[in-house]
């Protein structure tokens, strides 16, 4: 049975040494009870206490880390079934599937294009996480060359799909210096694959047709000394994968069933009769860990990355931009100065409208704890005092000589108070909607 934070605290050294990077032993105990840290983070725990705390110290889903020369993917350590219960911590990795029977030059071009894909979403860079290279040719040397070619075109993490031990060894030889995920151990080859994965210190996928066989295999692999495992339950389309993935998550989180407490890998594009993009979206939400896609289409990948970002953003911590004064279209001291909150969507909506309208301007972003304009105003986080404070802090008076500042139309009620807080400034009231900023400036603005 899981222990409470106070029960765990009684077994800790209680020295508040901070070697675990927490200010007190009680704070560490609470995180341990929530399965957000590991017991090994406390270097002073006694052997007796460690034995008692074993069940409380391990997260319900093991954290699996892959890394390439340029980037890391971390999956696992989730502690809840539903996002509203707490939050989700580690986003599932999206990997593009390539094969060693493809023309090498065409493969290099595909990898280069996918590797270069990056889009800005409210100040966050969204991109593909890596590549899954499959040895379909059955030739070890050919597989090794293909893996090397992928690495030459991208430094992102890899998944090596090589069901035969000789193929797995060849692929791993080409990935020296990185940590790929090795696919896969099954009922026939698990001993050989376990030795290969252990020697290379890489995580290993476990493939089985049902959960009983899966649990049996993970126990055998753990007995061989392997702890970093990933589950492939061979789930099919929408309903089967939803049921299987949810069952695995529930067993791990609610029942603390250790043999199945690992991330899941899925191949949504390989399911007959299923739309890859829809099934990928389902697996992002419920409960894929490593998701291998067949097709690289930016128009489809972008909304999937946005979906993932939104699901794996803490709902209690809105996406924010750093407070300050931002330049748009190379402004001068005669350009307009607008003000808004540091809620990222609000910032980008305004900045994009000003930029697309061709206006040079300054945008004062005030610290409103990531809330939108109306929400922040209603909560007392966006008022005349804060706006004036940040205008002075970030040197608004040095940016513009006209001493005019434009308030969002929704908070026009603040204009009088802001004039009192900023003596000598003229407070103007802008439009209510960002889309109207261009026409507003064209009609009203004069330096």
C-alpha positions in Angstrom: 0.0 0.0 0.0 1.2 3.5 -0.8 2.5 5.6 2.1 1.4 9.1 2.8 3.8 12.0 2.8 4.0 12.2 6.6 4.6 8.4 6.8 7.4 8.7 4.3 8.8 11.7 6.2 9.2 9.7 9.4 11.5 7.3 7.6 13.7 10.0 6.1 16.9 11.4 7.8 15.0 14.6 8.7 18.2 16.7 8.4 16.9 19.1 5.8 20.3 18.9 4.0 18.9 20.0 0.6 21.1 17.4 -1.2 17.9 16.2 -2.9 17.3 19.7 -4.3 14.3 20.3 -2.0 14.4 22.8 0.9 13.2 20.2 3.5 12.8 16.5 4.0 9.0 17.0 4.3 8.9 18.7 0.9 10.8 15.7 -0.6 8.5 13.3 1.2 5.4 14.9 -0.3 6.9 14.7 -3.8 7.9 11.1 -3.1 4.3 10.3 -2.0 3.1 11.8 -5.3 5.6 9.7 -7.2 7.2 12.7 -8.8 10.7 11.9 -7.6 12.7 8.8 -6.9 14.0 7.6 -3.5 17.6 7.5 -4.9 17.5 11.4 -5.0 18.0 11.2 -1.2 21.7 10.2 -0.7 21.4 9.7 3.1 18.5 7.2 3.3 19.3 4.1 5.4 19.0 0.7 3.9 16.3 -0.3 6.3 14.2 2.8 5.4 14.9 2.3 1.7 13.4 -1.2 1.9 10.3 0.1 3.6 9.9 2.9 1.1 10.5 0.9 -2.1 6.8 0.9 -3.1 6.4 4.6 -2.4 9.6 5.7 -4.1 9.1 4.2 -7.6 6.8 6.2 -9.9 3.9 4.1 -11.3 5.2 4.5 -14.8 8.9 4.3 -15.3 10.7 7.3 -16.9 12.4 6.3 -20.1 15.0 8.6 -21.6 16.3 8.6 -25.2 18.9 11.0 -26.4 20.7 11.9 -29.6 23.4 14.3 -30.2 20.8 17.1 -30.5 17.8 16.5 -28.2 16.3 14.3 -25.6 13.0 12.6 -25.3 11.6 11.7 -21.9 8.5 9.6 -21.5 6.8 8.2 -18.4 6.6 9.2 -14.7 2.9 10.1 -15.1 0.9 9.8 -11.9 -2.7 10.3 -12.9 -5.2 9.0 -15.4 -6.8 12.4 -16.2 -5.2 15.7 -16.8 -7.7 17.6 -14.6 -6.5 15.5 -11.6 -3.1 17.1 -11.6 -1.2 17.5 -14.9 0.7 15.4 -17.4 4.4 15.8 -17.3 6.2 14.2 -20.2 4.9 14.6 -23.7 4.8 11.5 -26.0 7.6 11.5 -28.6 6.6 11.6 -32.3 8.9 9.6 -34.5 8.9 9.3 -38.3 9.1 5.8 -39.7 11.9 5.1 -42.3 13.1 1.8 -43.7 16.4 0.4 -44.7 15.1 -0.7 -48.1 14.5 2.9 -49.3 16.8 4.5 -51.7 19.6 6.1 -49.6 19.5 9.5 -51.3 15.8 9.7 -51.1 15.9 8.7 -47.5 18.5 11.4 -46.7 16.3 14.0 -48.3 13.2 12.8 -46.4 15.2 12.9 -43.1 16.6 16.3 -43.8 13.2 17.8 -44.6 11.6 16.3 -41.5 14.5 17.2 -39.3 14.3 20.9 -40.4 10.5 21.1 -39.7 9.9 23.6 -36.9 7.0 26.0 -36.3 6.5 28.7 -33.7 3.4 28.2 -31.6 2.8 31.1 -29.1 6.5 31.3 -28.5 7.1 27.5 -28.3 9.1 25.7 -31.0 7.2 22.6 -32.2 9.1 19.9 -34.1 9.3 16.1 -34.8 11.2 14.3 -32.0 13.1 11.7 -33.9 13.1 8.8 -36.3 12.3 5.1 -36.2 14.5 3.1 -38.5 13.3 -0.4 -39.4 15.5 -3.2 -40.7 13.1 -4.6 -43.3 15.9 -5.7 -45.6 17.2 -8.3 -43.2 20.7 -7.3 -44.0 22.8 -6.2 -41.0 25.3 -4.2 -43.0 22.6 -2.4 -44.9 20.7 -1.6 -41.7 23.8 -0.2 -40.2 24.4 2.1 -43.2 20.8 3.3 -43.1 21.0 4.2 -39.4 24.3 6.0 -40.1 22.7 7.9 -43.0 19.8 9.0 -40.7 22.2 10.1 -38.0 24.1 12.1 -40.7 20.9 14.0 -41.5 19.6 14.4 -38.0 21.0 14.4 -34.5 17.6 13.7 -32.9 16.9 10.5 -30.9 16.2 7.2 -32.7 14.1 4.1 -32.4 15.8 1.0 -33.9 13.2 -1.5 -35.2 15.3 -4.7 -35.5 13.6 -7.9 -34.3 16.7 -10.1 -34.9 19.7 -9.9 -32.6 22.3 -9.5 -35.4 20.3 -6.6 -36.9 20.0 -5.0 -33.4 23.7 -5.2 -32.8 24.5 -3.7 -36.2 22.1 -0.8 -35.7 23.5 -0.1 -32.2 27.0 0.0 -33.6 26.0 3.0 -35.7 24.4 4.9 -32.8 27.5 5.1 -30.5 27.3 8.1 -28.3 23.5 8.2 -28.3 20.8 6.3 -26.5 18.1 4.9 -28.9 15.1 2.7 -28.1 15.5 -0.9 -29.2 12.5 -2.7 -30.7 11.6 -5.5 -29.7 11.8 -8.4 -27.4 9.2 -11.1 -27.7 8.5 -14.6 -26.4 11.1 -16.1 -28.8 14.0 -13.7 -28.7 13.8 -12.0 -25.3 16.9 -13.5 -23.8 19.2 -12.5 -26.7 17.6 -9.1 -27.0 17.9 -8.6 -23.2 21.6 -9.2 -23.4 22.1 -6.8 -26.3 20.0 -4.0 -24.6 21.8 -4.5 -21.3 25.3 -4.4 -22.8 24.4 -1.3 -24.8 22.5 0.3 -21.8 19.5 1.1 -24.0 15.8 0.7 -23.2 14.0 -2.2 -24.8 10.5 -2.6 -26.2 8.5 -5.6 -25.1 6.1 -7.0 -27.7 3.2 -9.4 -26.8 -0.3 -10.1 -28.0 -2.0 -10.0 -24.6 -1.3 -8.3 -21.3 -0.7 -11.6 -19.4 2.1 -12.5 -21.7 3.4 -8.9 -21.6 3.6 -9.0 -17.8 5.3 -12.4 -17.9 7.9 -11.0 -20.3 8.6 -7.8 -18.3 9.2 -9.9 -15.2 11.7 -12.1 -17.0 13.5 -9.1 -18.4 13.6 -7.4 -15.0 15.1 -10.6 -13.5 17.8 -10.2 -16.2 18.6 -6.7 -14.8 16.7 -4.6 -17.3 14.6 -1.8 -15.8 14.1 0.5 -18.8 11.3 -1.1 -20.8 8.6 0.1 -23.2 5.4 -1.8 -23.9 4.0 -2.7 -27.4 0.6 -4.4 -26.7 0.0 -4.9 -30.5 -3.3 -2.9 -30.2 -5.3 -2.4 -33.3 -7.6 0.5 -34.3 -9.5 3.1 -32.4 -11.5 1.0 -29.9 -9.0 -1.7 -29.2 -6.1 0.7 -28.6 -8.2 2.9 -26.4 -9.3 0.0 -24.3 -5.8 -1.5 -24.1 -3.9 1.7 -23.5 -6.4 2.8 -20.8 -6.2 -0.6 -19.1 -2.4 -0.4 -19.0 -2.5 3.1 -17.6 -5.1 2.2 -15.0 -3.2 -0.9 -13.9 0.0 1.2 -13.4 -1.5 4.3 -11.8 -4.4 2.9 -9.8 -3.4 -0.6 -9.1 0.4 0.1 -8.9 1.0 -3.1 -11.0 4.7 -3.0 -11.5 5.1 -5.5 -14.3 3.1 -3.1 -16.6 4.3 0.2 -15.2 6.1 1.3 -18.4 5.4 3.7 -21.3 3.6 2.5 -24.4 4.8 2.5 -28.0 2.3 2.7 -30.9 2.2 2.6 -34.7 -1.1 4.4 -35.7 -0.2 4.4 -39.4 0.1 0.7 -39.5 -3.5 0.0 -38.6 -5.7 -1.1 -41.5 -8.9 0.9 -41.8 -7.8 3.7 -39.4 -6.9 7.3 -40.3 -3.3 7.8 -39.1 -3.8 11.4 -38.0 -7.0 10.6 -36.0 -5.5 7.6 -34.4 -2.3 9.5 -33.6 -4.4 12.2 -31.9 -6.1 9.5 -29.9 -2.8 8.1 -28.8 -1.5 11.5 -27.8 -4.4 11.9 -25.5 -4.8 8.2 -24.4 -1.9 7.2 -23.5 0.9 6.8 -26.1 4.5 7.3 -25.1 6.4 6.8 -28.3 4.3 7.3 -31.4 5.7 6.2 -34.7 4.0 7.9 -37.7 4.3 6.7 -41.3 3.9 10.0 -43.2 5.6 13.4 -42.9 3.0 16.0 -43.8 3.6 19.4 -42.2 -0.1 20.4 -42.5 -1.1 17.3 -40.5 1.9 17.2 -38.1 1.4 20.8 -37.0 -2.1 20.4 -35.5 -1.0 17.1 -33.8 2.0 18.9 -32.2 -0.4 21.7 -31.1 -2.8 19.2 -29.6 0.1 17.5 -27.7 1.4 20.9 -26.4 -2.1 21.8 -25.2 -2.7 18.5 -23.4 0.7 18.5 -21.8 0.6 22.1 -20.6 -0.2 22.6 -16.9 -3.8 24.0 -16.8 -2.9 25.9 -13.7 0.0 27.6 -15.4 -1.0 29.4 -18.7 1.6 29.7 -21.4 3.3 33.0 -20.9 5.7 35.3 -22.6 8.4 37.2 -20.7 7.3 40.7 -19.6 9.0 43.6 -21.4 8.8 45.9 -24.4 8.9 44.1 -27.7 9.8 45.6 -31.1 7.6 45.0 -34.1 8.7 46.0 -37.7 11.7 48.0 -36.5 9.9 50.8 -34.6 11.2 54.3 -34.0 10.6 56.8 -31.2 7.5 58.0 -33.1 5.9 54.5 -33.4 2.8 53.7 -31.4 3.2 52.0 -28.0 0.5 49.4 -27.2 0.1 47.5 -23.9 -1.2 44.0 -23.2 -0.8 41.2 -20.7 1.8 38.3 -20.9 -0.8 35.7 -21.8 1.0 34.2 -24.9 -2.0 33.9 -27.1 -3.0 37.5 -26.5 0.6 38.7 -27.1 0.9 36.8 -30.4 -2.6 37.9 -31.6 -1.7 41.6 -31.2 1.9 41.3 -32.4 0.8 39.4 -35.5 -1.9 41.9 -36.4 0.5 44.9 -36.0 3.1 43.1 -38.0 0.8 42.0 -40.8 -0.7 45.5 -41.0 2.8 46.8 -41.7 3.0 49.1 -38.7 6.2 49.6 -36.8 5.3 49.6 -33.1 6.3 48.9 -29.5 4.3 46.4 -27.4 4.5 46.7 -23.6 3.8 43.2 -22.1 3.0 43.5 -18.4 3.2 40.7 -15.9 -0.4 39.5 -15.4 0.6 36.0 -14.3 -0.2 34.6 -17.8 -3.9 35.7 -17.8 -5.8 37.3 -20.7 -6.7 41.0 -20.6 -10.3 40.7 -19.2 -9.4 37.8 -16.9 -6.4 39.6 -15.5 -8.4 42.8 -15.0 -11.2 41.0 -13.2 -8.6 39.2 -11.0 -6.8 42.5 -10.1 -3.7 41.4 -12.0 -3.9 44.0 -14.8 -4.4 47.5 -13.4 -3.1 51.0 -13.8 -0.5 50.6 -11.1 1.0 47.5 -12.7 1.0 48.9 -16.2 2.7 52.1 -15.0 5.2 50.1 -13.0 6.2 48.0 -16.0 6.3 51.0 -18.3 8.8 52.6 -16.0 10.7 49.4 -15.4 11.2 48.6 -19.1 12.0 52.2 -20.1 8.9 53.1 -22.2 9.7 56.8 -21.9 13.1 56.1 -23.5 11.5 54.2 -26.4 9.0 56.9 -27.6 9.1 60.6 -27.5 5.4 61.2 -28.0 4.4 59.9 -24.5 1.3 58.1 -25.8 0.2 54.6 -24.7 -2.7 52.6 -26.1 -4.8 50.5 -23.7 -6.8 47.5 -24.8 -10.4 48.5 -25.5 -11.8 46.0 -23.0 -10.2 47.9 -20.1 -10.9 51.4 -21.1 -12.1 52.0 -17.6 -8.4 52.1 -16.6 -7.6 55.2 -18.7 -8.1 57.8 -16.0 -6.2 55.9 -13.3 -3.3 55.3 -15.7 -3.1 59.0 -16.5 -2.6 59.5 -12.8 0.0 56.8 -12.6 1.9 58.2 -15.6 1.9 62.0 -15.4 2.6 63.7 -18.7 1.4 60.7 -20.7 -1.6 60.6 -23.0 -3.6 57.4 -22.5 -5.5 56.3 -25.7 -8.1 53.5 -25.8 -7.6 51.0 -28.6 -10.0 48.5 -30.1 -11.5 45.6 -28.2 -10.3 42.9 -30.7 -6.8 42.4 -32.0 -8.0 42.0 -35.6 -9.1 45.7 -35.6 -5.7 47.1 -34.5 -4.5 47.7 -38.1 -7.5 49.8 -39.0 -7.4 51.6 -35.7 -3.8 52.7 -36.1 -4.5 53.8 -39.7 -7.5 55.9 -38.6 -6.5 57.2 -35.2 -2.7 57.2 -34.7 -0.6 60.3 -34.9 2.7 60.6 -33.1 
